[in-house]
Amino acid sequence: MVTKIAIVGRPNVGKSTLFNRLTGRRLALVHETPGLTRDRREGDAEVGSAKVRLMDTAGLEQAGAGSIEARMQGQTESAISDADILLFVIDARTGVVPADEVFADLVRTSGKPVILAANKCEGRSGQDGLYEAYALGLGDPIAISAEHNEGMSELARALEVASVALGEARGEEPDDKDDEEDKPMRIAVVGRPNAGKSTLVNALVGAERMITGPEAGITRDSIAIEMEWKGREVRLFDTAGLRKKARVEAGAEKLSVGDALRAIRFAEVVVLLVDAQVPFEKQDLQIADLIAQEGRALVVAVNKWDLVSDKKEFLKELNIEIERLVPQVRGVPLIPVSALQSKGLDKLMNAIFKVYETWNRRLPTAALNRWLEEAQERHPPPAVRGKRIRLRFMTQPNARPPTFVVFSSRADKLPESYRRYLVQGLRDAFDMMAVPIRLTMRKGANPYARNRARS
């Protein structure tokens, strides 16, 4: 049975744009004029492995009996009744308004599974509205931009999971499920020219898949290679060497560097390959910083380990150096390898799988808030102008990378040093090493308190 999904929300939040994006066709009219959609429109779509039927609806408005707005609302309410899943959309740039709260109660009381999407989150303009959406009590909002095609993979994934779960509850045989664990893990191998990236890729694949040689800059394109490592599907990206920006020549090399940077953004885990003969040069550290900024999980592989004489002492020194030189991502695993002799590959892949799991981890809100209370007891936030800062609530809106939000009435006064204390505390308490942690301070109290008061 095809799952029916109704896209609902107040006028002009971008429902029709989202409907067109998900169906892949311009079926619904889109304009800045509120209320353009009146009748509900249906279209078939595929979200992952699930086939669904989407229903675009008129904006929910409070209207007088007999008016055209009231009839539009009747159509929307009918769509809610017919739907199996409700996709509730808000405008993140505007934030949560009273109309959103009214109609959030409507979809909540329907008893249908609800997925909350905060639209128009491109750039930073919708961040405040995204966090306000927690107060609606409809679960974690998914940040999207239907117009700019941002966040659509996360939304499609949520719709697929909900659709598959619904089918299982009905006793239907699910289609081939495309769980995250079954998708090939995307790994990019990056580093300076001639660090041995292509040789390492060949060693992992077990074949001479990439051209190698002593000359720097042989690899130009980012090449994706499908492989399997002990039963786990992997998509491996070999990339061009990244030189200092001032040394990058126009033409082919500039295109190659751009391709390598895209591979970093597309990857889930990035292996930074450094040369054991000249480890941690300035360019290596800049690449590591770029990986952290992009929010990717990081593993450092030290190649040409067969040329190192005192391996134990040298490894000890490198581990001390990486903690000092890459403080933005603490606990990065440092794995010695010899790509030429195919040594250290098992340890490297095990480290990759471990940081990938950490990068995907979600922590329970209750555990986070227990930890937050303990962290404040151990080291209270400083007083500013005689007033103590109180951190009231913490939640994790996203993984990949782990992203946390702390609510406080005086969030803008919290020193950066205390924010770093919280980040390092999260790493230690929840074993979240080797991945970037994003921590945002938001002004306000516990966003769930109002919903608890209602119940």
Secondary structure, 3 states (H helix, E strand, C coil): CCEEEEEECCCCCCHHHHHHHHHCCCCCCCCCCCCCCCCCEEEEEEECCEEEEEEECCCCCCCCCCCHHHHHHHHHHHHHHHCCEEEEEEECCCCCCHHHHHHHHHHHHCCCCEEEEEECCCCCCCHHHHHHHHHHCCCCCEECECCCCECHHHHHHHHHHHHHHHHHHCCCCCCCCCCHHHCCEEEEEEECCCCCHHHHHHHHHCCCCCCCCCCCCCCCCCEEEEEEECCEEEEEEECCCCCCHHHCCCCHHHHHHHHHHHHHHHCCEEEEEEECCCCCCHHHHHHHHHHHHCCCEEEEEEECHHHCCCHHHHHHHHHHHHHHHCCCCCCCCEEECECCCCECHHHHHHHHHHHHHHHCCCCCHHHHHHHHHHHHHHCCCCEECCEECCEEEEEEEECCCCEEEEEECCHHHCCHHHHHHHHHHHHHHHCCCCCCCEEEEEECCCCCHHHHHHC
